[in-house]
Amino acid sequence: MGDARIAVIGGSGFYQMDGLTEIEERRIATPFGATSDAIVIGTLAGQRIAFLPRHGVGHRITPSELPQRANIWALKALGVEYIISVSAVGSLQEEIRPLDLVIPDQIIDRTRGRQSTFFGNGLVAHVAFADPFCPSLSAALVECARETGARVHRGGTLIVMEGPAFSTRAESGLYRQWGASIIGMTALPEAKLAREAEICYATLACVTDYDVWHETEADVTAEMIVNNLRRNVDVAKAIVRAVVQHLPARDACPCPNALATALVTAPEHVPERTRRDLAPIIGKYLPVEARTV
């Protein structure tokens, strides 16, 4: 399809991207079902970008229900090479305050039962995930965030919990002992799937609260998150606009070739149905065989 080079996945409170021109909506059928909502494609700062509200317009989908494989497959099919994920998170450290921004560089998976890979059905792959966020795209986010005057923290570990309930105090305290910086519910398996799809992926985390560990701050509530995220949305949109104009080169990071040494199954043993279903992702390594009439 080749319709957009960069995508923005908007989290809680971030349901549309302002400033787009030449707008069209796409509903893309995928082997993994429907995407969270229609994908809006438009032009911003001279670049065609795709915007997808992660939870659907109106916030209809819980973190555990997100069709993450469908979302990433559809964006890859559109030709997307970069994904900026905008997410609401809680802070696990005193110095990371509500309304701050964090560009994390590490992640810990505390989810349960989510479909976290495109592979299986006769094809095995093991991608490297030691550094889960694209270093080049993350650096661009940090630079552009600083230019807006926002208080931004570079690096840090993001805990991804299952939800939809928030942490207990014991859990929040444990994650602080681990040295984690922020906590959210949606970056996984999104980041893993983006790596499998060879897409540069980085998170712009908008801090909305101090979770429940803080002794003097109010405990996190859904209302608190939405209210604080709305205050950060305009800043997040300004950062996205700036990054779109300063996309880093893809030859400076490992993301575009993540599958080059990850595919384990011998090509002759990969079922043709699997090749067809994953064609946007594995096509350059395992092309679909031409059908004979």
Buried (B, 14 or more C-beta within 10 A) or exposed (E): EEBBBBBBBBBBBBBEBEEBEEEEEBEBEBBBEBBBBBBBBBBBEEBBBBBBBBBBEEBEBEBBEBBBBBBBBBBBBBBBBBBBBBBBBBBBBEEBEBBBBBBBBBBBBBBEEBEBBBBEEEBBBEBEEEBBBBBBBBBBBBBBBBEBEBBBBBEBBBBBBBBEEBBEEEBBBBBBEEEBBBBBBBBBBBBBBBBBBBBBBBBBBBBBBBBBBBEEBEBBEEEBBBEBBBEBBEBBBBBBBBBBEEBBEBEEBBBBEBBEEBBEBEEEEBEEEBBEBBBBBBEEBBEBEEEEE
